[in-house]
Amino acid sequence: MVEIEGVDPQMILSNLKPNYVTHPGEVIMDEIEYLQIRQKDFAERIGVSASLVNQILKGKRPVNTEFAMLTEAAIGIPADLLLRMQARYDKWKTEQKPGFMEKLKSIQKFAAAL
């Protein structure tokens, strides 16, 4: 966290945290809708079940490396982008867990004392 004397840390751009982070499934869903591809057809095209595609598009399951690479081959969204988005989403979800940030801060204080 960046600190500047006399400035509220929450008002410094690099300290801002998003209220919501986009699950990569939302990006995939937007793209297949734009391309007018049905979820079932997309699933068949990449060789996975339609239920898996639906769960990913709804943000209920993560995008893994294999799915990201299949998606890139099918509709051109870079796998690296999808995987970075998933990592960012996972981190954001973890930060939302009650008590997690306090636990993290206590570990950081302990590590700083070493």
N, CA, C and O atoms as a printed pandas DataFrame, in Angstrom:
     atom_number atom_name residue_name chain_id  residue_number  x_coord  y_coord  z_coord
0              1         N          MET        A               1    0.838   -1.166    0.000
1              2        CA          MET        A               1    0.000    0.000    0.000
2              3         C          MET        A               1    0.892    1.242    0.000
3              4         O          MET        A               1    1.828    1.356    0.792
4              5         N          VAL        A               2    0.584    2.146   -0.888
5              6        CA          VAL        A               2    1.316    3.397   -0.991
6              7         C          VAL        A               2    0.775    4.365    0.056
7              8         O          VAL        A               2   -0.436    4.489    0.235
8              9         N          GLU        A               3    1.688    5.049    0.745
9             10        CA          GLU        A               3    1.284    6.041    1.736
10            11         C          GLU        A               3    1.940    7.371    1.401
11            12         O          GLU        A               3    3.132    7.443    1.103
12            13         N          ILE        A               4    1.128    8.424    1.458
13            14        CA          ILE        A               4    1.604    9.780    1.232
14            15         C          ILE        A               4    1.106   10.609    2.402
15            16         O          ILE        A               4   -0.087   10.613    2.708
16            17         N          GLU        A               5    2.025   11.314    3.058
17            18        CA          GLU        A               5    1.658   12.095    4.235
18            19         C          GLU        A               5    0.531   13.065    3.916
19            20         O          GLU        A               5    0.589   13.819    2.945
20            21         N          GLY        A               6   -0.488   13.026    4.756
21            22        CA          GLY        A               6   -1.612   13.944    4.612
22            23         C          GLY        A               6   -2.675   13.506    3.611
23            24         O          GLY        A               6   -3.658   14.217    3.403
24            25         N          VAL        A               7   -2.486   12.327    2.978
25            26        CA          VAL        A               7   -3.459   11.852    1.987
26            27         C          VAL        A               7   -4.054   10.542    2.473
27            28         O          VAL        A               7   -3.329    9.628    2.865
28            29         N          ASP        A               8   -5.379   10.458    2.446
29            30        CA          ASP        A               8   -6.071    9.227    2.829
30            31         C          ASP        A               8   -5.608    8.102    1.892
31            32         O          ASP        A               8   -5.717    8.243    0.674
32            33         N          PRO        A               9   -5.093    6.987    2.437
33            34        CA          PRO        A               9   -4.612    5.886    1.591
34            35         C          PRO        A               9   -5.676    5.360    0.631
35            36         O          PRO        A               9   -5.349    4.834   -0.433
36            37         N          GLN        A              10   -6.947    5.501    1.004
37            38        CA          GLN        A              10   -8.030    5.038    0.129
38            39         C          GLN        A              10   -8.214    5.931   -1.101
39            40         O          GLN        A              10   -8.909    5.552   -2.044
40            41         N          MET        A              11   -7.601    7.101   -1.092
41            42        CA          MET        A              11   -7.736    8.036   -2.201
42            43         C          MET        A              11   -6.570    7.952   -3.188
43            44         O          MET        A              11   -6.520    8.710   -4.156
44            45         N          ILE        A              12   -5.650    7.048   -2.947
45            46        CA          ILE        A              12   -4.507    6.874   -3.852
46            47         C          ILE        A              12   -4.854    5.766   -4.835
47            48         O          ILE        A              12   -5.176    4.649   -4.430
48            49         N          LEU        A              13   -4.789    6.072   -6.114
49            50        CA          LEU        A              13   -5.244    5.165   -7.166
50            51         C          LEU        A              13   -4.658    3.769   -7.045
51            52         O          LEU        A              13   -5.384    2.785   -7.188
52            53         N          SER        A              14   -3.369    3.661   -6.785
53            54        CA          SER        A              14   -2.739    2.339   -6.734
54            55         C          SER        A              14   -3.186    1.524   -5.522
55            56         O          SER        A              14   -2.925    0.322   -5.464
56            57         N          ASN        A              15   -3.850    2.149   -4.559
57            58        CA          ASN        A              15   -4.350    1.443   -3.378
58            59         C          ASN        A              15   -5.794    0.971   -3.544
59            60         O          ASN        A              15   -6.287    0.190   -2.730
60            61         N          LEU        A              16   -6.470    1.436   -4.587
61            62        CA          LEU        A              16   -7.877    1.094   -4.760
62            63         C          LEU        A              16   -8.048   -0.382   -5.092
63            64         O          LEU        A              16   -7.271   -0.959   -5.852
64            65         N          LYS        A              17   -9.067   -0.971   -4.516
65            66        CA          LYS        A              17   -9.408   -2.369   -4.783
66            67         C          LYS        A              17  -10.786   -2.391   -5.410
67            68         O          LYS        A              17  -11.676   -1.668   -4.963
68            69         N          PRO        A              18  -10.984   -3.207   -6.438
69            70        CA          PRO        A              18  -12.297   -3.251   -7.076
70            71         C          PRO        A              18  -13.341   -3.876   -6.160
71            72         O          PRO        A              18  -13.029   -4.740   -5.341
72            73         N          ASN        A              19  -14.580   -3.430   -6.309
73            74        CA          ASN        A              19  -15.679   -4.031   -5.565
74            75         C          ASN        A              19  -16.083   -5.358   -6.182
75            76         O          ASN        A              19  -16.640   -6.221   -5.503
76            77         N          TYR        A              20  -15.807   -5.519   -7.456
77            78        CA          TYR        A              20  -16.207   -6.714   -8.174
78            79         C          TYR        A              20  -15.168   -6.999   -9.250
79            80         O          TYR        A              20  -14.699   -6.087   -9.930
80            81         N          VAL        A              21  -14.816   -8.261   -9.396
81            82        CA          VAL        A              21  -13.864   -8.674  -10.428
82            83         C          VAL        A              21  -14.609   -9.623  -11.368
83            84         O          VAL        A              21  -15.377  -10.472  -10.915
84            85         N          THR        A              22  -14.386   -9.485  -12.652
85            86        CA          THR        A              22  -15.093  -10.286  -13.651
86            87         C          THR        A              22  -14.541  -11.695  -13.730
87            88         O          THR        A              22  -13.334  -11.895  -13.873
88            89         N          HIS        A              23  -15.425  -12.664  -13.636
89            90        CA          HIS        A              23  -15.061  -14.067  -13.853
90            91         C          HIS        A              23  -14.838  -14.240  -15.359
91            92         O          HIS        A              23  -15.606  -13.693  -16.151
92            93         N          PRO        A              24  -13.810  -14.984  -15.773
93            94        CA          PRO        A              24  -13.552  -15.138  -17.207
94            95         C          PRO        A              24  -14.710  -15.764  -17.974
95            96         O          PRO        A              24  -14.830  -15.571  -19.184
96            97         N          GLY        A              25  -15.556  -16.505  -17.284
97            98        CA          GLY        A              25  -16.726  -17.082  -17.942
98            99         C          GLY        A              25  -17.636  -16.027  -18.539
99           100         O          GLY        A              25  -18.272  -16.256  -19.569
100          101         N          GLU        A              26  -17.700  -14.859  -17.887
101          102        CA          GLU        A              26  -18.523  -13.766  -18.416
102          103         C          GLU        A              26  -17.991  -13.277  -19.760
103          104         O          GLU        A              26  -18.769  -12.957  -20.659
104          105         N          VAL        A              27  -16.688  -13.220  -19.895
105          106        CA          VAL        A              27  -16.066  -12.776  -21.151
106          107         C          VAL        A              27  -16.334  -13.802  -22.245
107          108         O          VAL        A              27  -16.662  -13.446  -23.377
108          109         N          ILE        A              28  -16.192  -15.070  -21.899
109          110        CA          ILE        A              28  -16.455  -16.135  -22.876
110          111         C          ILE        A              28  -17.917  -16.084  -23.304
111          112         O          ILE        A              28  -18.222  -16.188  -24.492
112          113         N          MET        A              29  -18.818  -15.923  -22.343
113          114        CA          MET        A              29  -20.244  -15.862  -22.657
114          115         C          MET        A              29  -20.542  -14.695  -23.594
115          116         O          MET        A              29  -21.276  -14.852  -24.569
116          117         N          ASP        A              30  -19.974  -13.526  -23.302
117          118        CA          ASP        A              30  -20.191  -12.366  -24.172
118          119         C          ASP        A              30  -19.719  -12.657  -25.590
119          120         O          ASP        A              30  -20.382  -12.290  -26.561
120          121         N          GLU        A              31  -18.581  -13.312  -25.705
121          122        CA          GLU        A              31  -18.014  -13.583  -27.033
122          123         C          GLU        A              31  -18.849  -14.604  -27.801
123          124         O          GLU        A              31  -19.109  -14.413  -28.989
124          125         N          ILE        A              32  -19.272  -15.685  -27.146
125          126        CA          ILE        A              32  -20.054  -16.672  -27.901
126          127         C          ILE        A              32  -21.437  -16.110  -28.260
127          128         O          ILE        A              32  -22.005  -16.467  -29.293
128          129         N          GLU        A              33  -21.972  -15.234  -27.409
129          130        CA          GLU        A              33  -23.236  -14.572  -27.768
130          131         C          GLU        A              33  -23.035  -13.653  -28.961
131          132         O          GLU        A              33  -23.860  -13.627  -29.874
132          133         N          TYR        A              34  -21.936  -12.895  -28.958
133          134        CA          TYR        A              34  -21.635  -12.007  -30.080
134          135         C          TYR        A              34  -21.479  -12.795  -31.374
135          136         O          TYR        A              34  -21.936  -12.372  -32.436
136          137         N          LEU        A              35  -20.826  -13.951  -31.266
137          138        CA          LEU        A              35  -20.613  -14.810  -32.442
138          139         C          LEU        A              35  -21.849  -15.648  -32.781
139          140         O          LEU        A              35  -21.855  -16.387  -33.765
140          141         N          GLN        A              36  -22.875  -15.527  -31.972
141          142        CA          GLN        A              36  -24.133  -16.255  -32.139
142          143         C          GLN        A              36  -23.927  -17.770  -32.142
143          144         O          GLN        A              36  -24.466  -18.497  -32.977
144          145         N          ILE        A              37  -23.127  -18.212  -31.177
145          146        CA          ILE        A              37  -22.882  -19.644  -30.980
146          147         C          ILE        A              37  -23.642  -20.063  -29.726
147          148         O          ILE        A              37  -23.504  -19.437  -28.676
148          149         N          ARG        A              38  -24.431  -21.103  -29.833
149          150        CA          ARG        A              38  -25.143  -21.605  -28.658
150          151         C          ARG        A              38  -24.150  -22.317  -27.740
151          152         O          ARG        A              38  -23.155  -22.876  -28.199
152          153         N          GLN        A              39  -24.435  -22.288  -26.442
153          154        CA          GLN        A              39  -23.553  -22.947  -25.470
154          155         C          GLN        A              39  -23.338  -24.410  -25.829
155          156         O          GLN        A              39  -22.219  -24.918  -25.753
156          157         N          LYS        A              40  -24.414  -25.083  -26.219
157          158        CA          LYS        A              40  -24.329  -26.503  -26.571
158          159         C          LYS        A              40  -23.393  -26.709  -27.758
159          160         O          LYS        A              40  -22.596  -27.647  -27.763
160          161         N          ASP        A              41  -23.485  -25.845  -28.754
161          162        CA          ASP        A              41  -22.613  -25.951  -29.930
162          163         C          ASP        A              41  -21.164  -25.646  -29.572
163          164         O          ASP        A              41  -20.240  -26.284  -30.076
164          165         N          PHE        A              42  -20.978  -24.665  -28.700
165          166        CA          PHE        A              42  -19.620  -24.339  -28.246
166          167         C          PHE        A              42  -19.017  -25.528  -27.512
167          168         O          PHE        A              42  -17.858  -25.880  -27.731
168          169         N          ALA        A              43  -19.812  -26.145  -26.638
169          170        CA          ALA        A              43  -19.341  -27.315  -25.887
170          171         C          ALA        A              43  -18.943  -28.439  -26.836
171          172         O          ALA        A              43  -17.901  -29.069  -26.656
172          173         N          GLU        A              44  -19.758  -28.685  -27.827
173          174        CA          GLU        A              44  -19.438  -29.734  -28.811
174          175         C          GLU        A              44  -18.165  -29.392  -29.581
175          176         O          GLU        A              44  -17.325  -30.255  -29.837
176          177         N          ARG        A              45  -18.040  -28.125  -29.942
177          178        CA          ARG        A              45  -16.879  -27.672  -30.718
178          179         C          ARG        A              45  -15.576  -27.914  -29.959
179          180         O          ARG        A              45  -14.567  -28.288  -30.558
180          181         N          ILE        A              46  -15.598  -27.700  -28.630
181          182        CA          ILE        A              46  -14.358  -27.858  -27.864
182          183         C          ILE        A              46  -14.261  -29.213  -27.157
183          184         O          ILE        A              46  -13.260  -29.509  -26.506
184          185         N          GLY        A              47  -15.304  -30.029  -27.289
185          186        CA          GLY        A              47  -15.245  -31.382  -26.765
186          187         C          GLY        A              47  -15.421  -31.528  -25.268
187          188         O          GLY        A              47  -14.795  -32.386  -24.647
188          189         N          VAL        A              48  -16.274  -30.689  -24.682
189          190        CA          VAL        A              48  -16.578  -30.797  -23.251
190          191         C          VAL        A              48  -18.095  -30.838  -23.099
191          192         O          VAL        A              48  -18.830  -30.587  -24.054
192          193         N          SER        A              49  -18.553  -31.153  -21.902
193          194        CA          SER        A              49  -19.994  -31.236  -21.690
194          195         C          SER        A              49  -20.632  -29.840  -21.676
195          196         O          SER        A              49  -20.005  -28.849  -21.299
196          197         N          ALA        A              50  -21.880  -29.802  -22.095
197          198        CA          ALA        A              50  -22.625  -28.543  -22.093
198          199         C          ALA        A              50  -22.812  -28.034  -20.664
199          200         O          ALA        A              50  -22.842  -26.826  -20.433
200          201         N          SER        A              51  -22.938  -28.956  -19.704
201          202        CA          SER        A              51  -23.108  -28.513  -18.318
202          203         C          SER        A              51  -21.840  -27.844  -17.793
203          204         O          SER        A              51  -21.922  -26.879  -17.034
204          205         N          LEU        A              52  -20.670  -28.346  -18.187
205          206        CA          LEU        A              52  -19.413  -27.710  -17.779
206          207         C          LEU        A              52  -19.344  -26.293  -18.336
207          208         O          LEU        A              52  -19.019  -25.351  -17.613
208          209         N          VAL        A              53  -19.649  -26.145  -19.614
209          210        CA          VAL        A              53  -19.632  -24.815  -20.234
210          211         C          VAL        A              53  -20.588  -23.891  -19.496
211          212         O          VAL        A              53  -20.223  -22.759  -19.177
212          213         N          ASN        A              54  -21.798  -24.345  -19.220
213          214        CA          ASN        A              54  -22.791  -23.530  -18.540
214          215         C          ASN        A              54  -22.308  -23.098  -17.164
215          216         O          ASN        A              54  -22.471  -21.939  -16.782
216          217         N          GLN        A              55  -21.715  -24.025  -16.418
217          218        CA          GLN        A              55  -21.223  -23.694  -15.073
218          219         C          GLN        A              55  -20.093  -22.677  -15.133
219          220         O          GLN        A              55  -20.030  -21.779  -14.293
220          221         N          ILE        A              56  -19.207  -22.800  -16.101
221          222        CA          ILE        A              56  -18.113  -21.833  -16.249
222          223         C          ILE        A              56  -18.661  -20.469  -16.654
223          224         O          ILE        A              56  -18.252  -19.445  -16.107
224          225         N          LEU        A              57  -19.587  -20.453  -17.611
225          226        CA          LEU        A              57  -20.133  -19.178  -18.072
226          227         C          LEU        A              57  -20.894  -18.457  -16.967
227          228         O          LEU        A              57  -20.956  -17.228  -16.960
228          229         N          LYS        A              58  -21.469  -19.204  -16.038
229          230        CA          LYS        A              58  -22.178  -18.600  -14.908
230          231         C          LYS        A              58  -21.254  -18.287  -13.739
231          232         O          LYS        A              58  -21.710  -17.764  -12.722
232          233         N          GLY        A              59  -19.969  -18.595  -13.858
233          234        CA          GLY        A              59  -19.003  -18.294  -12.801
234          235         C          GLY        A              59  -19.039  -19.275  -11.649
235          236         O          GLY        A              59  -18.511  -18.987  -10.575
236          237         N          LYS        A              60  -19.651  -20.423  -11.851
237          238        CA          LYS        A              60  -19.747  -21.419  -10.780
238          239         C          LYS        A              60  -18.567  -22.381  -10.760
239          240         O          LYS        A              60  -18.344  -23.076   -9.769
240          241         N          ARG        A              61  -17.812  -22.421  -11.853
241          242        CA          ARG        A              61  -16.610  -23.251  -11.919
242          243         C          ARG        A              61  -15.487  -22.415  -12.507
243          244         O          ARG        A              61  -15.732  -21.496  -13.287
244          245         N          PRO        A              62  -14.251  -22.736  -12.132
245          246        CA          PRO        A              62  -13.131  -21.949  -12.660
246          247         C          PRO        A              62  -12.743  -22.360  -14.077
247          248         O          PRO        A              62  -13.010  -23.479  -14.515
248          249         N          VAL        A              63  -12.114  -21.436  -14.770
249          250        CA          VAL        A              63  -11.505  -21.735  -16.064
250          251         C          VAL        A              63  -10.127  -22.307  -15.775
251          252         O          VAL        A              63   -9.280  -21.632  -15.191
252          253         N          ASN        A              64   -9.902  -23.550  -16.184
253          254        CA          ASN        A              64   -8.575  -24.142  -16.001
254          255         C          ASN        A              64   -7.771  -23.998  -17.298
255          256         O          ASN        A              64   -8.283  -23.492  -18.297
256          257         N          THR        A              65   -6.540  -24.436  -17.275
257          258        CA          THR        A              65   -5.640  -24.263  -18.421
258          259         C          THR        A              65   -6.176  -24.947  -19.669
259          260         O          THR        A              65   -6.159  -24.369  -20.756
260          261         N          GLU        A              66   -6.651  -26.172  -19.515
261          262        CA          GLU        A              66   -7.158  -26.907  -20.680
262          263         C          GLU        A              66   -8.355  -26.191  -21.300
263          264         O          GLU        A              66   -8.412  -26.011  -22.517
264          265         N          PHE        A              67   -9.299  -25.787  -20.474
265          266        CA          PHE        A              67  -10.483  -25.092  -20.994
266          267         C          PHE        A              67  -10.079  -23.782  -21.665
267          268         O          PHE        A              67  -10.612  -23.433  -22.718
268          269         N          ALA        A              68   -9.149  -23.066  -21.065
269          270        CA          ALA        A              68   -8.685  -21.797  -21.646
270          271         C          ALA        A              68   -8.054  -22.023  -23.016
271          272         O          ALA        A              68   -8.295  -21.258  -23.950
272          273         N          MET        A              69   -7.251  -23.071  -23.131
273          274        CA          MET        A              69   -6.595  -23.353  -24.421
274          275         C          MET        A              69   -7.603  -23.805  -25.474
275          276         O          MET        A              69   -7.477  -23.438  -26.642
276          277         N          LEU        A              70   -8.594  -24.591  -25.082
277          278        CA          LEU        A              70   -9.647  -25.005  -26.009
278          279         C          LEU        A              70  -10.457  -23.797  -26.472
279          280         O          LEU        A              70  -10.818  -23.691  -27.644
280          281         N          THR        A              71  -10.737  -22.895  -25.545
281          282        CA          THR        A              71  -11.491  -21.685  -25.875
282          283         C          THR        A              71  -10.705  -20.809  -26.842
283          284         O          THR        A              71  -11.263  -20.265  -27.795
284          285         N          GLU        A              72   -9.403  -20.677  -26.590
285          286        CA          GLU        A              72   -8.573  -19.885  -27.504
286          287         C          GLU        A              72   -8.607  -20.465  -28.910
287          288         O          GLU        A              72   -8.733  -19.729  -29.889
288          289         N          ALA        A              73   -8.494  -21.784  -29.009
289          290        CA          ALA        A              73   -8.517  -22.427  -30.323
290          291         C          ALA        A              73   -9.862  -22.233  -31.024
291          292         O          ALA        A              73   -9.912  -22.086  -32.245
292          293         N          ALA        A              74  -10.943  -22.232  -30.257
293          294        CA          ALA        A              74  -12.277  -22.160  -30.843
294          295         C          ALA        A              74  -12.721  -20.751  -31.210
295          296         O          ALA        A              74  -13.297  -20.538  -32.277
296          297         N          ILE        A              75  -12.454  -19.784  -30.325
297          298        CA          ILE        A              75  -12.989  -18.438  -30.573
298          299         C          ILE        A              75  -11.966  -17.317  -30.447
299          300         O          ILE        A              75  -12.304  -16.143  -30.596
300          301         N          GLY        A              76  -10.712  -17.680  -30.171
301          302        CA          GLY        A              76   -9.641  -16.699  -30.250
302          303         C          GLY        A              76   -9.360  -15.860  -29.012
303          304         O          GLY        A              76   -8.492  -14.990  -29.062
304          305         N          ILE        A              77  -10.051  -16.083  -27.916
305          306        CA          ILE        A              77   -9.714  -15.341  -26.691
306          307         C          ILE        A              77   -8.433  -15.949  -26.143
307          308         O          ILE        A              77   -8.406  -17.149  -25.870
308          309         N          PRO        A              78   -7.368  -15.171  -25.970
309          310        CA          PRO        A              78   -6.092  -15.735  -25.517
310          311         C          PRO        A              78   -6.212  -16.487  -24.188
311          312         O          PRO        A              78   -6.768  -15.972  -23.218
312          313         N          ALA        A              79   -5.688  -17.701  -24.163
313          314        CA          ALA        A              79   -5.726  -18.522  -22.951
314          315         C          ALA        A              79   -5.050  -17.812  -21.788
315          316         O          ALA        A              79   -5.538  -17.875  -20.659
316          317         N          ASP        A              80   -3.935  -17.138  -22.046
317          318        CA          ASP        A              80   -3.227  -16.421  -20.978
318          319         C          ASP        A              80   -4.112  -15.363  -20.326
319          320         O          ASP        A              80   -4.080  -15.184  -19.109
320          321         N          LEU        A              81   -4.895  -14.668  -21.135
321          322        CA          LEU        A              81   -5.811  -13.655  -20.608
322          323         C          LEU        A              81   -6.843  -14.302  -19.690
323          324         O          LEU        A              81   -7.086  -13.819  -18.584
324          325         N          LEU        A              82   -7.447  -15.393  -20.148
325          326        CA          LEU        A              82   -8.463  -16.076  -19.341
326          327         C          LEU        A              82   -7.875  -16.584  -18.028
327          328         O          LEU        A              82   -8.519  -16.496  -16.983
328          329         N          LEU        A              83   -6.663  -17.111  -18.078
329          330        CA          LEU        A              83   -6.033  -17.639  -16.867
330          331         C          LEU        A              83   -5.654  -16.525  -15.900
331          332         O          LEU        A              83   -5.773  -16.697  -14.687
332          333         N          ARG        A              84   -5.200  -15.390  -16.415
333          334        CA          ARG        A              84   -4.907  -14.242  -15.538
334          335         C          ARG        A              84   -6.188  -13.721  -14.897
335          336         O          ARG        A              84   -6.206  -13.359  -13.721
336          337         N          MET        A              85   -7.260  -13.688  -15.689
337          338        CA          MET        A              85   -8.544  -13.251  -15.144
338          339         C          MET        A              85   -9.011  -14.199  -14.042
339          340         O          MET        A              85   -9.534  -13.757  -13.019
340          341         N          GLN        A              86   -8.822  -15.502  -14.254
341          342        CA          GLN        A              86   -9.245  -16.479  -13.249
342          343         C          GLN        A              86   -8.431  -16.313  -11.971
343          344         O          GLN        A              86   -8.977  -16.371  -10.870
344          345         N          ALA        A              87   -7.127  -16.106  -12.121
345          346        CA          ALA        A              87   -6.276  -15.915  -10.941
346          347         C          ALA        A              87   -6.689  -14.661  -10.176
347          348         O          ALA        A              87   -6.753  -14.675   -8.947
348          349         N          ARG        A              88   -6.968  -13.586  -10.895
349          350        CA          ARG        A              88   -7.403  -12.338  -10.263
350          351         C          ARG        A              88   -8.752  -12.546   -9.561
351          352         O          ARG        A              88   -8.960  -12.062   -8.448
352          353         N          TYR        A              89   -9.659  -13.267  -10.218
353          354        CA          TYR        A              89  -10.971  -13.548   -9.634
354          355         C          TYR        A              89  -10.825  -14.395   -8.371
355          356         O          TYR        A              89  -11.459  -14.113   -7.354
356          357         N          ASP        A              90   -9.991  -15.433   -8.436
357          358        CA          ASP        A              90   -9.767  -16.302   -7.272
358          359         C          ASP        A              90   -9.199  -15.508   -6.101
359          360         O          ASP        A              90   -9.620  -15.692   -4.959
360          361         N          LYS        A              91   -8.243  -14.626   -6.383
361          362        CA          LYS        A              91   -7.639  -13.799   -5.337
362          363         C          LYS        A              91   -8.693  -12.887   -4.719
363          364         O          LYS        A              91   -8.767  -12.760   -3.497
364          365         N          TRP        A              92   -9.497  -12.261   -5.546
365          366        CA          TRP        A              92  -10.545  -11.374   -5.069
366          367         C          TRP        A              92  -11.541  -12.132   -4.199
367          368         O          TRP        A              92  -11.936  -11.645   -3.140
368          369         N          LYS        A              93  -11.949  -13.324   -4.639
369          370        CA          LYS        A              93  -12.889  -14.132   -3.852
370          371         C          LYS        A              93  -12.282  -14.501   -2.499
371          372         O          LYS        A              93  -12.979  -14.487   -1.484
372          373         N          THR        A              94  -11.005  -14.827   -2.476
373          374        CA          THR        A              94  -10.334  -15.166   -1.220
374          375         C          THR        A              94  -10.307  -13.965   -0.282
375          376         O          THR        A              94  -10.519  -14.111    0.922
376          377         N          GLU        A              95  -10.048  -12.786   -0.826
377          378        CA          GLU        A              95  -10.025  -11.572   -0.013
378          379         C          GLU        A              95  -11.394  -11.257    0.583
379          380         O          GLU        A              95  -11.478  -10.540    1.579
380          381         N          GLN        A              96  -12.461  -11.779   -0.008
381          382        CA          GLN        A              96  -13.819  -11.529    0.481
382          383         C          GLN        A              96  -14.196  -12.440    1.641
383          384         O          GLN        A              96  -15.196  -12.195    2.317
384          385         N          LYS        A              97  -13.417  -13.482    1.881
385          386        CA          LYS        A              97  -13.742  -14.418    2.962
386          387         C          LYS        A              97  -13.632  -13.717    4.309
387          388         O          LYS        A              97  -12.650  -13.028    4.585
388          389         N          PRO        A              98  -14.656  -13.901    5.149
389          390        CA          PRO        A              98  -14.626  -13.257    6.468
390          391         C          PRO        A              98  -13.380  -13.659    7.269
391          392         O          PRO        A              98  -13.066  -14.842    7.402
392          393         N          GLY        A              99  -12.699  -12.675    7.785
393          394        CA          GLY        A              99  -11.542  -12.931    8.634
394          395         C          GLY        A              99  -10.243  -13.216    7.914
395          396         O          GLY        A              99   -9.187  -13.247    8.547
396          397         N          PHE        A             100  -10.287  -13.426    6.607
397          398        CA          PHE        A             100   -9.056  -13.799    5.910
398          399         C          PHE        A             100   -8.026  -12.677    5.922
399          400         O          PHE        A             100   -6.844  -12.925    6.163
400          401         N          MET        A             101   -8.458  -11.452    5.667
401          402        CA          MET        A             101   -7.501  -10.348    5.592
402          403         C          MET        A             101   -6.859  -10.090    6.962
403          404         O          MET        A             101   -5.686   -9.724    7.037
404          405         N          GLU        A             102   -7.622  -10.281    8.038
405          406        CA          GLU        A             102   -7.050  -10.123    9.375
406          407         C          GLU        A             102   -5.989  -11.202    9.615
407          408         O          GLU        A             102   -4.926  -10.929   10.172
408          409         N          LYS        A             103   -6.291  -12.413    9.194
409          410        CA          LYS        A             103   -5.332  -13.511    9.325
410          411         C          LYS        A             103   -4.064  -13.197    8.534
411          412         O          LYS        A             103   -2.955  -13.413    9.023
412          413         N          LEU        A             104   -4.225  -12.698    7.337
413          414        CA          LEU        A             104   -3.089  -12.349    6.485
414          415         C          LEU        A             104   -2.238  -11.261    7.139
415          416         O          LEU        A             104   -1.010  -11.346    7.126
416          417         N          LYS        A             105   -2.876  -10.243    7.709
417          418        CA          LYS        A             105   -2.162   -9.157    8.359
418          419         C          LYS        A             105   -1.386   -9.649    9.579
419          420         O          LYS        A             105   -0.271   -9.195    9.837
420          421         N          SER        A             106   -1.985  -10.585   10.333
421          422        CA          SER        A             106   -1.271  -11.102   11.503
422          423         C          SER        A             106   -0.052  -11.911   11.085
423          424         O          SER        A             106    0.971  -11.886   11.769
424          425         N          ILE        A             107   -0.146  -12.615    9.990
425          426        CA          ILE        A             107    1.003  -13.375    9.476
426          427         C          ILE        A             107    2.085  -12.406    9.005
427          428         O          ILE        A             107    3.272  -12.629    9.245
428          429         N          GLN        A             108    1.670  -11.327    8.332
429          430        CA          GLN        A             108    2.637  -10.336    7.859
430          431         C          GLN        A             108    3.359   -9.663    9.029
431          432         O          GLN        A             108    4.557   -9.394    8.943
432          433         N          LYS        A             109    2.637   -9.390   10.121
433          434        CA          LYS        A             109    3.256   -8.787   11.304
434          435         C          LYS        A             109    4.277   -9.758   11.908
435          436         O          LYS        A             109    5.361   -9.352   12.326
436          437         N          PHE        A             110    3.918  -11.036   11.948
437          438        CA          PHE        A             110    4.821  -12.040   12.477
438          439         C          PHE        A             110    6.078  -12.140   11.605
439          440         O          PHE        A             110    7.194  -12.208   12.120
440          441         N          ALA        A             111    5.890  -12.147   10.300
441          442        CA          ALA        A             111    7.021  -12.252    9.376
442          443         C          ALA        A             111    7.926  -11.023    9.479
443          444         O          ALA        A             111    9.147  -11.141    9.377
444          445         N          ALA        A             112    7.333   -9.849    9.680
445          446        CA          ALA        A             112    8.110   -8.612    9.794
446          447         C          ALA        A             112    8.966   -8.610   11.061
447          448         O          ALA        A             112   10.014   -7.967   11.115
448          449         N          ALA        A             113    8.505   -9.335   12.070
449          450        CA          ALA        A             113    9.243   -9.378   13.348
450          451         C          ALA        A             113   10.438  -10.320   13.285
451          452         O          ALA        A             113   11.307  -10.266   14.155
452          453         N          LEU        A             114   10.498  -11.172   12.284
453          454        CA          LEU        A             114   11.596  -12.135   12.191
454          455         C          LEU        A             114   12.921  -11.484   11.838
455          456         O          LEU        A             114   13.936  -12.171   11.725
